[in-house]
Amino acid sequence: MVRPVYKRIVLKLSGEALQGKKSHGIDQSVLVSISRQIKDLRNLKVDVAVVLGGGNIFRGLENTGSRGLDMDRSVADYMGCLPLS
């Protein structure tokens, strides 16, 4: 059996990593692949914290004509670093 070097890890994923070969959005096959790899780590009893980048999503709303969120760039940057666990 494989023995992990670390018992806990933080996995930082950029929004761009989730789009795969698509020009925008989230590629479901990439999401499934990453999910399976995280599940494999959990099966090895490794605690995994996921930080998912999303700053580009929130900053991109400025360019779509949508003013619903109306947030500063720095706030959008922080939104891109919210941990999921």
C-alpha positions in Angstrom: 0.0 0.0 0.0 1.2 3.5 -0.8 2.0 5.6 2.3 1.5 9.3 1.7 4.3 11.7 2.6 1.8 14.3 3.9 -1.3 13.8 6.0 -2.8 17.2 5.0 -2.6 19.2 1.8 -3.9 22.4 0.4 -4.8 22.1 -3.3 -5.0 25.4 -5.1 -6.9 25.2 -8.4 -7.1 28.1 -10.7 -10.3 28.8 -12.6 -8.3 28.3 -15.8 -7.3 24.8 -14.7 -10.9 23.8 -14.6 -11.7 25.0 -18.1 -9.4 22.4 -19.7 -9.2 23.0 -23.4 -12.4 25.0 -23.5 -12.1 28.7 -24.2 -14.2 29.5 -21.0 -16.3 27.9 -18.4 -15.7 24.6 -16.6 -14.9 21.4 -18.5 -16.9 18.6 -16.8 -14.3 15.9 -17.7 -11.6 17.9 -16.0 -13.8 18.4 -12.9 -14.5 14.7 -12.8 -10.8 13.8 -13.1 -9.8 16.2 -10.3 -12.6 14.9 -8.1 -11.5 11.3 -8.6 -7.9 12.2 -7.8 -9.1 13.9 -4.6 -11.1 10.9 -3.7 -8.0 8.7 -4.2 -6.2 11.0 -1.7 -9.0 10.7 0.8 -8.9 6.9 0.5 -5.3 7.2 1.6 -6.5 9.1 4.7 -5.1 12.4 3.5 -7.0 15.5 4.5 -7.5 17.8 1.5 -8.4 21.4 1.6 -9.3 22.9 -1.8 -8.8 26.5 -2.7 -10.6 27.3 -5.9 -9.7 30.4 -7.9 -12.6 32.5 -9.1 -11.3 36.0 -9.2 -11.4 36.0 -13.0 -15.1 35.1 -12.9 -16.0 38.0 -10.7 -13.7 40.4 -12.5 -15.1 39.3 -15.8 -18.6 40.5 -14.8 -17.3 44.0 -15.3 -16.8 43.4 -19.0 -20.2 41.7 -19.6 -22.2 44.8 -18.9 -23.6 43.2 -15.7 -23.4 45.6 -12.8 -25.1 43.3 -10.4 -22.1 42.7 -8.1 -20.3 46.0 -8.7 -17.2 45.1 -6.7 -13.6 46.5 -6.6 -10.9 44.4 -8.2 -9.3 43.7 -4.9 -12.5 42.2 -3.6 -12.8 40.0 -6.7 -9.2 38.9 -6.1 -10.0 37.9 -2.6 -13.1 36.0 -3.8 -10.8 33.9 -5.9 -9.0 32.6 -2.8 -12.0 31.4 -0.7 -11.2 27.9 0.7 -13.6 25.1 0.1 -13.4 22.3 2.7 
